[in-house]
């Protein structure tokens, strides 16, 4: 995680949180962060289904993300696709955040939601259909495309699995966007999370 300081109080700027489906001990969602050439990369993964086998896929994605060579989001997803071939598969998204340039480079496969929130404005980032661990041939390669988006000053980048509804709205929480990333993540998971599915969210402020 990254940290900034407000006065003498550390303020986390990137944080994630996940929880399993009610009644399960293992969560099939995962997330990770790393730094590549001075830029922050974040990844969120949702293993197919739930329970231990989904957890195996999610953990393989975290390990693969941490050990992938320095590359853009599409290259990282290609690496994860190979690492996940021995698992049931997963959907995932990788965002590379360049705060100095004010840009986000993004690639996603499957139904991981990815949003840039700037005040009351929300911009969804595009994921393409597919399942990591099962992509092959030209169709698979077309699923690993990168898209660039502007990142205004003060905007948040939020990734979450389909264990959260997309009906959340930060405008309903005055002042929340200025809080630590873990506070934003925990609030949205609490209020938008579905108990009948694994759920995870990662916030970069």
C-alpha positions in Angstrom: 0.0 0.0 0.0 1.0 3.6 -0.5 0.8 6.2 2.2 0.7 10.0 2.4 0.7 12.2 5.4 -1.8 14.8 6.5 -0.2 16.7 9.4 1.3 13.9 11.6 -1.4 11.4 10.6 -0.5 8.8 7.9 -3.3 8.6 5.3 -3.5 5.4 3.3 -4.0 6.2 -0.4 -4.4 2.6 -1.7 -6.2 -0.2 0.2 -8.5 -3.2 -0.4 -10.8 -5.4 1.6 -12.6 -8.7 0.8 -14.9 -11.1 2.5 -16.2 -14.5 1.6 -19.8 -15.6 0.8 -21.7 -16.1 4.0 -21.0 -19.5 5.4 -17.7 -19.9 3.6 -14.3 -19.5 5.2 -12.3 -19.0 2.0 -12.8 -16.0 -0.2 -12.6 -16.5 -4.0 -11.7 -12.8 -4.5 -8.3 -11.2 -4.2 -6.4 -8.0 -4.9 -2.8 -6.8 -5.0 -0.7 -3.6 -5.5 2.8 -3.1 -6.7 5.1 -0.4 -8.2 6.3 -0.6 -11.8 8.8 2.0 -13.1 7.5 4.5 -10.5 3.9 3.9 -11.3 1.4 2.1 -9.1 -0.3 -1.0 -10.5 -3.4 -2.5 -8.8 -5.1 -5.8 -9.5 -8.4 -7.2 -8.5 -9.4 -10.8 -9.2 -12.6 -12.9 -8.8 -12.1 -16.6 -9.0 -15.0 -18.5 -10.7 -17.6 -19.6 -8.3 -16.8 -19.6 -4.6 -15.2 -21.7 -1.9 -11.7 -23.3 -1.8 -11.3 -23.8 -5.6 -12.2 -20.2 -6.3 -9.7 -19.3 -3.5 -6.9 -21.3 -5.3 -7.5 -19.3 -8.5 -7.6 -16.0 -6.6 -4.3 -16.8 -4.7 -2.6 -17.9 -8.0 -3.6 -14.5 -9.4 -2.1 -12.6 -6.5 1.1 -14.6 -6.7 1.3 -14.2 -10.5 0.7 -10.4 -10.2 3.4 -10.0 -7.6 6.0 -11.9 -9.7 5.1 -10.7 -13.2 7.8 -8.9 -15.0 7.4 -5.1 -15.4 4.8 -4.7 -18.0 1.6 -2.8 -18.8 -1.8 -4.0 -17.6 -2.5 -6.2 -20.7 0.9 -7.9 -20.4 0.2 -8.6 -16.7 -3.1 -10.2 -17.6 -1.4 -12.3 -20.2 0.9 -13.6 -17.6 -2.0 -14.3 -15.2 -3.8 -16.1 -18.0 -0.9 -18.6 -18.1 -0.6 -18.9 -14.4 -4.3 -19.7 -14.0 -4.4 -22.5 -16.6 -4.2 -25.1 -13.8 -7.1 -23.5 -11.9 -10.8 -23.1 -12.6 -10.1 -19.6 -13.9 -11.0 -16.1 -12.9 -11.9 -12.7 -14.1 -9.6 -9.8 -13.3 -8.6 -6.2 -13.9 -5.3 -4.3 -13.7 -5.0 -0.5 -13.5 -1.7 1.4 -13.8 -2.0 4.7 -12.1 0.3 7.5 -13.0 -0.6 10.4 -10.7 2.1 12.7 -12.1 0.8 12.3 -15.6 -2.8 12.3 -14.5 -3.6 9.1 -16.4 -4.9 5.5 -15.7 -4.0 2.7 -18.1 -6.4 -0.2 -17.7 -7.1 -3.7 -18.9 -9.8 -6.0 -17.7 -11.2 -9.5 -18.6 -14.7 -10.3 -17.3 -17.0 -8.6 -15.0 -14.7 -6.8 -12.6 -16.1 -3.2 -12.2 -13.6 -0.4 -12.6 -14.5 3.2 -12.1 -12.8 6.6 -11.9 -14.8 8.9 -9.5 -14.2 12.6 -9.8 -16.5 14.5 -7.4 -20.0 13.6 -8.5 -18.8 12.2 -11.9 -18.2 8.5 -12.5 -16.5 7.0 -15.5 -16.5 3.3 -16.1 -13.4 1.7 -17.5 -13.9 -1.0 -20.1 -13.4 -4.7 -19.5 -13.7 -7.2 -22.3 -15.4 -10.7 -22.1 -13.3 -13.7 -21.2 -12.0 -15.9 -18.4 -8.3 -15.8 -17.4 -6.8 -19.3 -17.6 -8.9 -20.1 -20.6 -8.0 -17.5 -23.2 -6.3 -18.8 -26.4 -5.8 -17.8 -30.0 -6.8 -14.5 -31.6 -10.0 -14.3 -29.6 -8.0 -14.4 -26.4 -5.6 -11.8 -27.6 -8.4 -9.4 -28.4 -9.5 -9.8 -24.8 -6.2 -8.3 -23.5 -6.5 -4.7 -24.7 -5.4 -1.6 -22.8 -7.3 1.7 -22.6 -6.1 5.0 -21.3 -8.2 7.3 -19.2 -7.6 10.8 -17.7 -7.2 10.9 -13.9 -8.2 14.4 -12.6 -6.6 15.7 -9.4 -8.4 14.3 -6.4 -10.1 11.5 -8.4 -10.4 8.0 -7.0 -9.9 4.7 -8.8 -12.2 1.9 -7.6 -12.2 -1.7 -8.6 -14.6 -4.3 -7.2 -16.0 -7.7 -7.9 -19.6 -8.5 -8.7 -20.0 -9.2 -5.0 -20.8 -5.5 -4.8 -23.7 -3.9 -6.6 -22.8 -1.0 -8.9 -25.6 1.2 -7.4 -23.3 2.8 -4.9 -22.8 6.6 -5.1 -20.0 8.4 -3.2 -22.2 11.6 -3.4 -24.4 9.9 -0.7 -21.4 10.1 1.7 -20.3 13.7 2.1 -16.6 13.9 2.8 -15.9 10.2 2.4 -13.8 10.7 -0.7 -11.3 12.6 1.3 -10.9 9.9 3.9 -8.3 7.1 3.9 -8.7 4.5 1.2 -9.5 1.7 3.6 -12.4 3.8 5.0 -13.8 4.3 1.5 -13.5 0.6 0.7 -15.0 -0.6 4.0 -17.9 1.8 3.7 -18.8 0.7 0.2 -18.4 -3.0 1.0 -20.6 -2.6 4.0 -23.4 -0.8 2.1 -23.1 -2.3 -1.4 -21.8 -5.8 -0.7 -23.9 -8.9 -1.4 -23.8 -11.5 1.3 -24.7 -14.2 -1.2 -21.3 -13.9 -3.0 -17.7 -13.3 -2.4 -16.9 -9.6 -2.4 -13.8 -7.5 -2.7 -13.0 -3.9 -3.4 -9.8 -1.9 -3.9 -9.6 1.9 -3.7 -6.8 4.2 -4.8 -7.4 7.8 -3.6 
